[in-house]
Every structure is written in structure tokens, then in C-alpha cells.
Amino acid sequence: MNIVKGSLVFANAGRDKGDCFAVLEIDGNFAYIANGKERKVLKPKRKNIKHISATNCVINISELTNKKLKKLISEFLQKDLQEDEETAYHQS
């Protein structure tokens, strides 16, 4: 999947490994990502796009606040977890 502004991504490397973030900006081979907690919207983390993986979810980042971002990521993770549980149940 392509990484675009508003994509929800997972960090594959570094101290953020495994965490979910939103892409706020793309600059060449780097993405500026935030999650509203450790990485705030006003001070996003600069991360090489090789070190993140895209999900199939894209959010609207206009007028985004840390509180809204935390809520959107939390809802996405809950939905993703439920889908994983349903898939595992049907495979049994």
C-alpha cells in the first residue's frame, strides 16, 4: 500500500516499533508521524518510510488535534482487533 497524508501506519523499527501513527506530512523518503500521545500533532516524529508499514485506513487530518487523533487510532485498533478475532474464530 502507498503511504499518503492521513494514512494510519505501524512503525516497524526503532523505539516506536509496533505503535500506530497517522502520517501528517511526507517529504521525500520521510514521513512525519504522530499519535497524539508521545508524538504530538505539533511536533511529529520524522521517520524513514522504509521503517513504517501502511494500513488500509486513511483519515482526514485537517483540524486534527491530539485528542481526536488518539480517539481515531484507538477506534482503528479496536476494529482491527475485532476483525483479527473473527478471522481466527472462523479458521478454527
C-alpha positions, -999 to 999 in steps of 0.1 A, spaced: 0 0 0 11 35 -6 17 59 23 -1 92 19 -11 121 41 -36 108 66 -26 71 64 -26 52 96 7 33 98 26 10 121 63 16 130 85 -14 121 117 -1 136 130 20 164 117 27 199 82 32 183 82 -3 169 46 -18 169 29 15 176 2 30 154 6 66 140 -10 89 115 11 104 87 8 142 88 33 150 60 55 133 35 89 148 25 108 126 0 117 94 18 105 106 52 71 108 68 62 130 97 40 108 121 21 115 153 -1 95 176 -13 123 200 4 108 230 42 107 229 43 122 194 21 153 193 5 168 163 25 200 166 58 181 170 56 149 148 84 123 145 104 122 113 105 86 102 120 69 71 92 54 51 111 22 49 105 18 87 67 21 86 40 0 70 7 13 58 -27 1 68 -58 3 46 -71 32 67 -68 69 57 -81 97 80 -89 134 74 -61 153 90 -75 188 86 -82 204 120 -67 174 138 -60 177 175 -41 153 198 -74 143 214 -91 135 181 -60 116 169 -58 94 200 -95 86 196 -92 78 159 -62 55 165 -79 38 194 -111 31 173 -90 18 145 -71 -6 168 -103 -18 184 -118 -25 150 -86 -42 138 -85 -64 169 -122 -74 164 -115 -84 128 -85 -104 138 -105 -123 164 -133 -130 139 -108 -143 114 -92 -166 140 -126 -179 151 -136 -187 115 -103 -205 108 -108 -228 138 
